[in-house]
Amino acid sequence: MPELVYTPLEDIEKKRTELRNGFKSGKLRSIEYRKYQLLQLTYLVKENAEKLEEALAADMGRPAIESRFIEVNGTITETLGAYNNVEKWAKPEKAPFNMTWFPMKPTVHKEPKGTVLIICPFNYPIWLSLGPIAGALAAGNTVLLKPSESTPATSTLLTELIAKYLDNDLVQVVNGAVAETTKLLELQWDHILYTGSGRVAKIVSAAAAKHLTPVTLELGGKSPVFVDPNCDLEVTAKRILWGKVVNAGQTCVAPDYVLVPRAFQSTLVEALKKQYAEFYPDGPQAKDAYARIVTPQAYNRIKGLVDGTKGKVAIGGETDAEGKYIAPTIVEDVPIGDSLLSEEIFGPVLPIVPVENVDEAIEYVNAHDHPLAIYIFSRDAEFKKKVLTSTQSGGVGINETVLHSGAEGLPFGGIGPSGSGYHTGKHTFDIFTHLRATIDNPSWVDRILSIRYPPYTAKKFKAIQGMQAKLPPKPKGPPTGAAGAGWQRWFVLALAVALAGGLTQRAKSIAGWITGGSARIA
């Protein structure tokens, strides 16, 4: 394990100054130069994939196949996507046609914000550092990256590779812990992207507020899983278990706990046990089978949550402090208020919480912070709709876990305590882009708009009134299809039927009277 060399505190502001000068140099005004840097970034990952996987294994014991699937390949997709699309993303956009404004050529220009700070977490250090760097470079910004001190092998390798592959006037790295991060946050930046815990996010946000710096936060939280007995049980168990054990549960969108009808709990647990045996035929402690916890501190925190549970360990539970190993663990009959429900687990422990029905499950989720993800396993369209429309979360996975965060084209971000703002792909480009509005008004327009100039006269006021947008008729009440108006629809329909019936009967009576009268006259 290499020793991570921390950046001297006195060098941090110098690096920021060098990046500001790099921005002022205008190199990144050229879309071609942006593409050159993005392609270099892509080859950084491709040509060093094995080294990156070895570093991740050294830091977290993560199997190479897991790193290749969930991080290395995804990072290449993201950096290459920026390379392929930067010309389209950066192209100015004309405002929609409007008769009043079109002569002024209203246009939105995509401009960089300047020099941005990216603070990366330990759990996906390749994807969550190089992906945002790609978006920032595509938008024309210079970047300072602060990788995690908890992954020394990966952070050391990233520092070396970034210096080798990228223009150092445009991208630099600061390594360190609290002191170095504190120094970074004392400086002014043009945007900060922070991924990590809510506790640290408050510190980042408070520091940014002193400089009025915009911040994007990706924070995680307790992501619940709703399980409907009407689900594909085998697939449900497989995907929930995978989402929990990948990277040893150290994923911001990992399933944090499962809400299942009490009568279905044992059925689900048995299905999970079956999948557990299939995942780990030689046990999860076998070589290259399963990742490890990142630090002794994280290990002790997770173990403490398991030790304090009042639930019953159904699978796993084995630990090894020296190897920072906690077996994939499933705990059933977890009561409300349990230690496993007190905070985000961020580890390979899955509590099963029995409830009476989906309404109780929804009520519990809504009584707590909005999570970064919600997962729904069901074949029933109404069940899916009910959970989807009755809750709030950063994203939703239906009959799947975790993968939505890497789906190309989808925004990735939280809501409320689980984060703010969105990134991945074009959404990363967007957070680091200033939308600069422009108009170019020809002189001849004053023949029409001279009424705006003093002196103000009654004639000009009347002309300005005539320019006012025309409104549709004012509504007389809520539409008949509005929520809560169902009884009105049925009342009107019943009244119409009754009237129609009455009119029909009356018409028959009149016809009969006429017929009878005619007979009498005859």
Secondary structure, DSSP 4 states (H G I P E B T S, - for coil): -PPPPPPPHHHHHHHHHHHHHHHHTTGGGSHHHHHHHHHHHHHHHHHTHHHHHHHHHHHH---HHHHIIIIIHHHHHHHHHHHHHHHHHHS-EEPPP-TTTGGG--EEEEEE-SEEEEE--SSSTTHHHHHHHHHHHHTT-EEEEE--TT-HHHHHHHHHHHHHHS-TTTEEE---SHHHHHHHHHS--SEEEEES-HHHHHHHHHHHHTTT--EEEE----EEEEE-SSS-HHHHHHHHHHHHHGGGG--TTSEEEEEEEGGGHHHHHHHHHHHHHHH-TT-TTSTTSS---S-HHHHHHHHHHHHT--SEEEE---EETTTTEE--EEEESPPTT-GGGSS---SSEEEEEEESSHHHHHHHHHTSPPPSEEEEE-S-HHHHHHHHHH---SEEEES--SGGGG-TT--B---GGGEES-BSTHHHHHHTEEEEEE----GGGHHHHGGGSSSP-HHHHHHHHHTSPPPPPPPSSS-TTSTT-HHHHHHHHHHHHHHHHHHHHHHHHHHHHHHHHHHHH-
